[in-house]
Amino acid sequence: MSDEPLLEEKLIKRSQQKRRMSPLNYKERLFVLTKNSLSYYDGRAEKKFQRGSIELSRIRCVEVVKDEGVLNPCQNKYPFQVVHNTNTLYVFTPSHNSRSAWVQRMKEEIRDNREILTKFHPQFWWEGEWLCCRQEEKQAPGCEEYNPFGDASRKPLPPIPAEDGTYGRHLQPLLPEACDYDEETVVALYDFEGSEPHDLSLVKGGEYVIVERCDVNWYKARNQDGEEGYIPSNYVAEKESGNLAQFAWYSKHVNRNKAEELLRKEDKEGTFIVRESSTRGTYTVSLYSKSMAGNGGGGIKHYRIRETKGSPKQFYLAGKHVFQSIAELITYHQHNAAGLVTRLRYPVGKQDRSAPSTAGFSYEKWEINPSDLTFMKEVGSGQAGVVRLGMWRAQHKVAIKAIKQGAMFEEDFIEEAKVMMKLSHPKLVQLYGVCSQQRPIYIVTEFMEHGCLLDFLRSRRGCMGAASLLSVCLDVCEGMQYLESSSFIHRDLGARNCLVNDALVVKVSDFGMARYILDDQYTSSLGSKFPVKWSPPEVFNFCKYSSKSDIWSYGVLMWEAFTEGRMPFEHSDNHEVVTLVTEGHRLYRPKLATEAIYDIMQMCWQERPEDRPSFSQLCLMISDVLEGDGTLAN
């Protein structure tokens, strides 16, 4: 039979996706060769889990690797290579006979393949170059003729060992199992069209194997055809029953108010969303039903998903119906109301939202070619330059900021931009890259359709309730919490430096930019442009910035939101504000703000920085107010 093993042995494979070679690259695997494929598994006795598989029809070359063991830190000293499509798998055997058996048998099985190489690389691809010919392109043509019938030494291969001849079956694993993180199955949450040759395109719902977690924003993955490339990490979720991110009905970054807006907009009986509750680690089902309101409109019920005590943990919405997982619970209630106001009919989740921004257009691509940009209408201007709507490669809508000559410390900013690109969060305006090889410099970012938050608030005066305004504040707080956790200080937070997209999500923009502005009036606490009205005493007195100074500014932003865009201390000049704040005066309570909301603002305006809360604490407090019933009413 085609699936019966021709060879089976514990060998060691090398992952060559990592930039530098170390023992972490070497994994013990149970290799199995059949008539159809070469597969490798976790070799544990109690569980055989497939880590990878290559169809024999796709193999173009099988050959020994000339090494002498000098560059091989693992205990198996006899490597061979399997070239399939454009990839190379390196496998290490414990003896010369073992290697000869694998190479000879695989050559026999692939000899009729259509795309056999004429030349191959007899030595390793090692830290960015082929050791045999010193070429630095991974796909560079081979430098030695390939013999499909003999090994690289041109000597006849020895006969295949008897069936009872095994090699290396009792090797000890090189690394603890916890280190074997580089291959796990994920599910694509969105389509992704790779923009560079080294990218891997994703199809929503498809399954992929993670080969390497390159950084927090980009993974290297393999599809079911064996093709490998880079993918954005926020486009996939681990394929585990307990990981809710893989399901269309789950939305992590949706609070109570936004959930209600989404459900009312849909206006269908049984529309629902599953979201994270204000208490971390717990979840809420928000459900819309027209039968709940007597005036012809619909009502919304929020059900906390509860857990049973003891082990194993079970989940329920209605007491008589418990389930092993939240996914099973949702599936059941999609067919049975069973205590709910109506059954869960229409999920409002990822399928109704555009794909998230990526940290750059591809892995480690921060320099953007100006010829890839199309410039469209002007949409704004700032301290450093004019902002225009544009397109990148006619695919992605972007904002392009042209930096005025002499407006910034350009070289310092360009270096910082490489760091800022790695900052990626749903509530931050994403920096895609810079055009730094010409003047003026261009900064390319995510485009936000509704512009700055300050203008947005002013244009909707009288139209936004307290819950919507507090939801705006929570968006900003979540973005700032991420910056805080990344040890990044904004220095110029205010409604003017937050932007609103077409889904009415508010995102923090221009974080860290104030450091590079050359205008003395903007950067000096004595200057008329300095944001004194958003600054705490330690900043306008000593220019001492920290996450706690950002907290003070955030309190002023909350005040801007609840006054629907009024100017703080609008009847006072900067020098008068310095005196007022130093003497203990604070902004008044806006009419739309409850005492609970104003209390949060005042916490941000504590004179001593150490007495102010963190953004993490603020997020919890604001979420609690949003989740509470009636706490937003004056």
N, C-alpha and C positions, 0 to 999 in steps of 0.2 A: 504494500500500500504506500501511497505517496507521502503519508504523514508519519510513517514508521521511521525512527531515528537511524541514520546512516552512521553518525558519530555523535557521541555525547560525552562531555567532559567539563570539569570545573577549570576554567581559564580566567585570565585577568584581561579586562578591556581598559583602554585608555580614552578618557574624554579629552579631546583636543580643542574644545571650544574655549577653555580658559586661556587667559593671556599668558600666564606663566605656569610652568610645569612644577608640580609638587606631588607628594604622596596622595593628596586629595583627588588627583586625577585618575587614580587607579582603583578599579572596583572588581572584586571577585564575582564572577557570574557563571551560571551553569549554561554552557553553550550546547545547542542541539541543532544538528544538520539533518534536514530531510530532503526529499527530492524537490520540494518546492521552496524551501526557505532556510535561512540561517537565523535562528532565534536565540536570545539569551534571557535568562531568568535569575531572580533571586534564588540562590541555591539552598535555602533553608529547608530542612526536612519536613517541617510541619506545614509549609506553605510554599508553593511554586508560583511566583508572580512574574509575569512576562514584563521585561524592561524594554525590549526592543526586538524588531524582526525585520529582516531584509529579504525580499523576494529574490530568488536566484536569478530570475530573468533580468533583473536590473543590475547585476554584478558585471563589471567591465574588466576586472583584474583581480587575481589572487596571487600574492607573491611574498616571499620572505623579505624581511627588512634587514639590511646590513647595519649592524649596530655595535657589536662587541660588548654590549652591556654598559658602556660608559655613561650613556644618557638615560639609563633605565633604573629608577630607584625602587622598582618592585622586585619581588623574589623570583618571579618567572623570567628567565633570561633569553628566551627564544621567540622574538616577535615575528608576526606576519601581518600583512595588510590586506584589507578587502575594500576595493574601490567600487562604489555603487553610485550611479548617477554622477554627481559632482562631489561626493563626500568620500572620506577615507576612514575606515574603522581599523584601529590598531588592536591586535589581540596578542597576548603574551602566553606562551606555553611553557611547561616546566622542563622540556627536554627536546633535543634535536629530533628524535623519533616522533614525538607528539606533533611537533610543527610540520614535519614532512608528511605525516598522515593527513592532517587537515588540509594542507596546501594541495597535495596530490588529489585527494578525493574531490575537493571543491573545483579544481581545474577540470576534472573529468565531467563534473556536473554542468559546468558553464561553457564547455567548449563550443556548443552550437549557438550561443547567444549572438545577437546581431551586432552589438556595439562593444566588441573586445578592443582594448587599447592596443595601439601599435607601439607606444612608448610609455614608460612609467617612471616613477621616482624611486630609486632603490633605497634611499635613506629617508629619515623622518622629516615631516613638517614640524619645525621646532621653534617656538617663540617668534613667529613672523617670517620665517624663511625656510626654503628647502635646503637641508644640509648638504645634499649631493651636488646641487648646481647653484646654490645661493640666490635663486630667484625668490623675489618677495611677494609675488602674486600667487595666492593659494591655488588658483585654477590654471597656473602656468603649465604648458605641455611638458610631458615627461622628458627625461634626458637620457634614458637607456632603453634599448629595444626590449620589448616584452615577449617572452617565450611562453605561449599558452600551454606547453607540454612538459617543460622542465623548470627547475628553480633558477634563481638568479646566478648560481654558480655554473649553470649549464650541465651539471652532473645529473644522471638519472636518479629519480627519487626512489627510496627503498619501498618495498611492498607494504601495503596497508596491514597493520597489525591484526592479529586474530580478534574476534569479537570480545573475548574475555580480557584483552589487553587494554587496560585503562591507565590514564595518566593524571596525576595531580588531583585525584578525587578527595584527598584528605587535607588540602591546603587550609590553613587558618585564614579567616578574613583579615585583610590588611587594615581595615578601618572599622570602627563601631558602626552599627547600622544607622545611628543617628546622623552620620556624615553623608549618607547616601540620599542627599536631597535633590540631586540634579536631574532626576527623571520621575516626574509625576504627571498624571493625566489631568488636563483642565478642559473646561468647556468655554467656547467663545460666546461672549454676551452680545457682541456687535460684529458686523462686518468690518474688515480692515483691508484696505487696498494698499499693499506695500508700495512705497514711493522710490525705494532704492533697490538695487540688485540683491543686496544682502538681507532684505526684509522677507518675511513670510506672510502672505495674505491669509486672512481669517474669514471663515464663513460662519455666520451666527448659528449656534447650536452644534457646530462641529467639535470634535474632540482632538486634542493635540497633546504631545508629550513635551514637558519642559526639560530641555537638555542642560540649560544653565541659567541661573538668575544673575544676569549681568550686573544689574543694579536694581534699585527699588522701582524704577520706571520701565525697564525693558528686560525682557527675557529672550533667551534663544530657545526656539521650539521646533518640533518636528511634526509634520502632518502624517496622515496615514499612507501617503505615497513615498515616505522616506525623505521628503524635501525638508530642509532646515533653513531657518532664518530668524530675524529679530521680530518680536511682536511687542506691543505696548502692554504692560502688566495690568493696567486697569480695564483692558478689554476681555479679560478671561477670569474665570473663577475655578477653584479646585473642584473636581468632580467628587464630592462627598455628600452623602445624604444630609449631614448636619450643616453644610455650608449653604445658606439661603441665597447668597449672591447669584447663584446659577439659575434661579427661578425668575420668570417674567413678572410674577406678582410681588416681588420684594423690592423695596426701595429704602436703602439705608439712610440717605440724607434727605428724608422728607419728614417734617414735623407735623403736628396735629393740624395747624392752620392750613399748611400747604396741601395736606391730604384732603381736607374738606374742600379746598378750592378745586383740586383735580376731580374729585367725585361729583361735585355740583356741575362742573363744566361738562362732564360726560352725561349726566342726567339720565342714567339707565338704572332700572331696578336691579339690585344685586351687584352693582359695581363695587369693587373692593380693592384695598391695597394693604399689604403687610409691611410694617415699618418698625424701626427701632424705637422703643419707648424712651422716655426721659430717664428712667432707671436703666443703667447700662446692663446689657446681658438679658434684657427682657424685651418682648415684642408685643405689638398691638395690631389687631385687625380693625381697620376702619371700613365700615360697610354702609352703603347708601340704599335707602328704601323709600319709595314714594308713599308707602302706606303709613309712614311715621308722622306726616304733617297733614293737618286738616285743611290747609289753605290751598291745596293743589300742588304745592311744592314738595320736594323731597326732604327727608331728614337723614341724619348721619349718626350711627351708633359706633362707639369705640369699644372693642372687646380686648381686654388684656389676655394674652396667652399665658395660662397658668401651668405650673409644674407640680407634679405629685411629690410628696415627701418620700424619702427612702431611695433605694437603688434596686433596679435601674430606674432612671428618671423617665417620667411619662408626661405628656402634654394634653391639655384640654381647654375647650372654650365653654362647653356645657358639661356638667359634672359626670354624666353617665357615659360619656364618649371620650375615652382616653386613648392616646396613640404613642407609638415608640418615637416618632419624630414629628417636627412641625410640618414637614412636607406631607406626611401621611394625613395629618389633621386637616390641612387645607384641601387635599384631594377629597377627603370624606365630605367636608362641608360644601364642596363644589357640587355635590349631588344630593345633599341632605341638609335642610335648615337645622333640624335637631336642636332646637332651643334658641337659634338666632332669629332675628327679625325677618330674614329671608336667606336663601342659600347664596353662596358665593358664585356669582355668574360670570362677571366680566372683570378680569384683572386690569388695573391701571398701573402699569409699571414701565419697564424698560422699553417695551415696544412702542410706547407713546412719547419717548424722549429721544433726542438726538444723541449720537455717540459722544462720550466725553472727550475733552482735549487730551492730546498726548504731549509728553515732555520733549518737545522738538518733533520734527517731522520723521525722524528716524534715529536709531541708536547712535549716540555721539556725533550727531550732525547739528552743530550750533552755528556754523558759518553758512549763510544763505547767499546764493548767487543772485545778484540784482536782476539778471536777465530772466529769472524765474518769476519775477514779480510783475503784476499788472497794476498800475496806479489808477484809482478811480476818484470819486469825489472827496473833498475835504470834509472831515467830520468833527474837527476840533483842533485846539492848540493848547500848549502847555508852556511851562517855564523854559523847557529845553527845545521845543520845536513844534512844527505843524503835524497833525495826525490825519492820514488819509485812509479811506477804505480801499482795499486792494484784494488781489487774488494771487495765490501761490500756485504756479503751474496749472492755472485755470481750474484747480480742484478745490482749494481751501480758501474760504473767505478769511481775510486777515486785516488787522490794523497795522499801518506802517507809519512809524514816527520818524521823521527826518530831523536829525539833531543839528541845530544851528551851530555854525562855526563859532568856536569860543564859548559855547554855552556850558560845556561839561569837561571834566577831566576824562578825556575819551579813552586813553590807554588803560587807566585804572578800571573804568566801567567795563571795557571789553573783557578784561580778566574776570571781573565779578559776574558778568553775564553768563559765563560758563557754569558758575555755581548756581545762579538764579534759575537757569533753565531746568535744573534738577529739582527745583521746588515745584511740586505738582499736587494740586488739591482741587476738588470740585468748587471750592469757594475762593480760589485765587485766579486772577486773570493769567492765563498761561503765556509765558515767554517762549516763542518758538525758535528764535535765533536772531543773529545780527548780520548786517552787511558791513564789514569793517575794512574791506580792502579798497574802499574809495571814500571820497568826501562829497556830500555829507554822509555820515554814518546813518544807517537805517536800523531801527529796532522793530522787529516783527513779532506781533502778539496776536492772541485770540481776539476776534472782533466781537464787540458787545453792542447789539443792535440799538438799545435804548439809551446809550450814552451814560453820562455820569449820574450818580445817585442824587446829587443835589438838584440838578435840573429835573430829574424824574419826580422827586418829591414835590417840587414847586408846581409842576404841571398837573399834578393829581390832587391838589389841595381840596379837601372836603370829600374826597372819594375813597380814601383808605381808612379803614377802621383800626382800632388799637391792636387787634390781633395781627393784621397785615403789617403794621408798622413794627411790631415786635418780631415778627417773622423776618423782616428785613434786617433787624439788628442781630438776630441769631445767625443769619447767613454770614454777616461780617465777623461775628464772634468766632464762628467755626473756622473761617479762613485765618483769623489772627491766632487762634489756638494752635493751628498747624505751624504757623511761623514761629510762635513761642516755643513749640516742641522742637523746632529745627534750629533754635538759638539764633533766630533772625529778627532784627529789630526794624520796624517800618520807618519810624522817625517823622512821618508826615501824614498820619492817619486822619481822615476827615471824609465827609460825604462827597467832597470834590474829587477824592482819589479812590472812589469805589464806582464800579460800573454795573449796568443792568443788561442782561441779555433778553432774547425774545421770549424765553420761558419765565421771565421775571425773577430769575435768580440773580442775587446781588453778589458780586465778587470783588475782592480787595485788589487794587492795582497800584502800580508805581512803588512797590515796597523796596526800601533801601536806596531809592534813586536820589533822595535829598543830599546824600553825601557827596555826589559828583557834580552838583550844580555850582557854577562859578560866580553867580550873582550874589554879591555881598548883602544886598537887602533881603535876599531870600534865605541865606544861611546864617546871618548874624542876628542875634537876639535884639540888636538895636535897629535892625532894618525894618522898613515899613511893610515889607512883604513877608516877614517872618511870621509863622502861624502861632503867635503869642496866645490867641484866644483858645487854642487847642492844646496848649503846652502847660505842663505842671511847673511848680516853682523851681525844681532842680534843673530844668532845662533852660528856662529863660534867665535864671540867675547864674548857672554854672555850666550850661551845655552838657549836662550829664544825662545821657540817653540809656534806656534799658527797656525791657518788656513792661516794666511797671510804668514807665512814662507813656508807652503805647496804651496802657490801661486807662490813664487819665484822658488821653485823646479819644479813646473809645467811648468814654462816658459823655464827652461832648458830642460825638457822632450820634449817640442815642438821643440826646437832647435835640439835635438837628432833625432826626427822624420824627420825633413826637411834636415838634413845632412845624412840621411839614416844610422844612427848608429855610427857617429863619436864620439870621446871622447871630451867633453868640455875642453877648455884650454889645448889641448893635448900636447903642448910643454912647459907647466909650471908645477912646483911642487905645492903641496898644500900651502906651505907658500908664494910662489910667487902669487898664486891666491888670497890669503887673501889681499895682498898688492894691487894688481891690482883692485880688486872689491872695496876696501876701497877708492881708489883714483878715482873711478867713471868709470873704464873700464867695458865694457860689451861684451858679445859674439857677433861676427860679424853676418851679415845677410846671411843665407844660400842661395845658388843659386836657389834652388827650392821654396824659400819663396818669395811671393810678398811683396811689401811695407806694405799692409794692414795686412798681417800675421805677419810680423816682428814688426809692431806697437803693436800688441797684446802681443808678447813676451816682448817687452820693458816695457809695462805697468806692467808686472809681476815683473820686476826688478827695480822698484822704490825703492830708498834707505829707505824711511820711510814706515813702514808696512801699516799705515793708508792710504797711497796714492795708494796702490795696489788694483785692483778690487777684487770682490768676485768671487767664482766659478760660482755662479748663473749668474753674469754679463758676465763672460767669455763664458759660454754656449750660451748666447744670441748673443754675438758678433761673435762667431765661426759659429753658425747656420746661421746668416745673411750672412756671407761670402760664406758659402756652398750653400745657396739658391739663391744668386745673380748670374747674368749672366755675365761671363767674368771676374769676380773679382779674379779668381785664375790664370789668365794669367799674366806673367811678361811683 
